[in-house]
Amino acid sequence: MPIGPVEIKRTVPPGYLVGKTVAILGYSSEALDQAKALRNHGVRVVVSVREGCPTRVWEDAGFQTISLWEAVEISDVFQVW
């Protein structure tokens, strides 16, 4: 019997992500909102989108867009959208 998608929610202690780099992988309007919220709380955010996808919306919002491989090298936490 197939099992549907599983969503895991965990509470992160306040301040846990401060000083860390979070990579946002992919794009959705929710991802952009999450990236802005993280940045507003002192978290460094980098963004990697699929090659050929537009990056202007991210750059206009002040985010650095980098390759997936660069994101893997410099990030502590990954969010996939």
Legacy VTK file of the C-alpha trace (Angstrom):
# vtk DataFile Version 3.0
C-alpha trace
ASCII
DATASET POLYDATA
POINTS 81 float
0.000 0.000 0.000
1.629 3.302 -1.069
2.204 5.955 1.524
1.636 9.627 0.651
4.119 12.439 1.157
5.381 12.961 4.667
5.875 16.419 6.098
8.265 16.757 9.010
8.041 19.882 11.135
10.573 20.622 13.819
11.065 23.650 15.970
14.432 25.318 15.608
15.747 27.105 18.693
15.712 30.911 18.350
18.962 32.189 16.916
20.082 28.772 15.652
20.468 29.992 12.058
22.099 33.340 12.882
25.623 33.344 11.503
24.907 30.408 9.209
24.367 30.385 5.457
21.084 29.029 4.125
20.803 28.010 0.472
17.397 28.329 -1.140
17.241 25.784 -3.962
14.521 26.288 -6.553
11.908 28.949 -6.857
8.439 29.745 -5.659
6.894 32.876 -4.226
6.973 31.163 -0.831
10.715 30.601 -1.227
11.259 34.300 -1.865
9.188 35.214 1.201
11.113 32.694 3.322
14.442 34.024 2.061
13.435 37.584 2.969
12.303 36.505 6.442
15.581 34.658 7.058
17.615 37.648 5.892
15.612 39.959 8.170
16.641 37.737 11.093
20.361 37.994 10.367
20.779 34.823 8.314
22.946 34.895 5.187
20.897 33.581 2.257
22.151 32.443 -1.145
19.955 31.214 -3.979
20.436 28.573 -6.634
17.892 28.063 -9.386
17.866 25.587 -12.243
20.138 26.607 -15.113
18.255 28.743 -17.596
15.653 29.916 -15.063
15.370 33.667 -14.542
17.274 35.074 -11.592
16.241 38.704 -11.852
13.472 38.518 -9.230
16.043 37.251 -6.733
18.701 39.775 -7.697
16.161 42.629 -7.595
15.362 41.540 -4.032
19.072 41.752 -3.157
19.961 38.062 -3.116
23.074 36.494 -4.561
22.357 33.752 -7.106
24.996 31.052 -7.443
25.396 27.582 -8.930
24.184 24.520 -7.061
27.770 23.397 -6.572
28.775 26.732 -5.029
25.755 26.575 -2.738
26.760 23.101 -1.550
30.265 24.316 -0.733
29.341 27.406 1.285
25.985 26.638 2.910
25.192 25.159 6.297
21.482 24.558 5.655
19.492 23.832 2.479
15.850 24.550 1.729
14.472 22.901 -1.391
11.396 24.502 -2.993
LINES 1 82
81 0 1 2 3 4 5 6 7 8 9 10 11 12 13 14 15 16 17 18 19 20 21 22 23 24 25 26 27 28 29 30 31 32 33 34 35 36 37 38 39 40 41 42 43 44 45 46 47 48 49 50 51 52 53 54 55 56 57 58 59 60 61 62 63 64 65 66 67 68 69 70 71 72 73 74 75 76 77 78 79 80
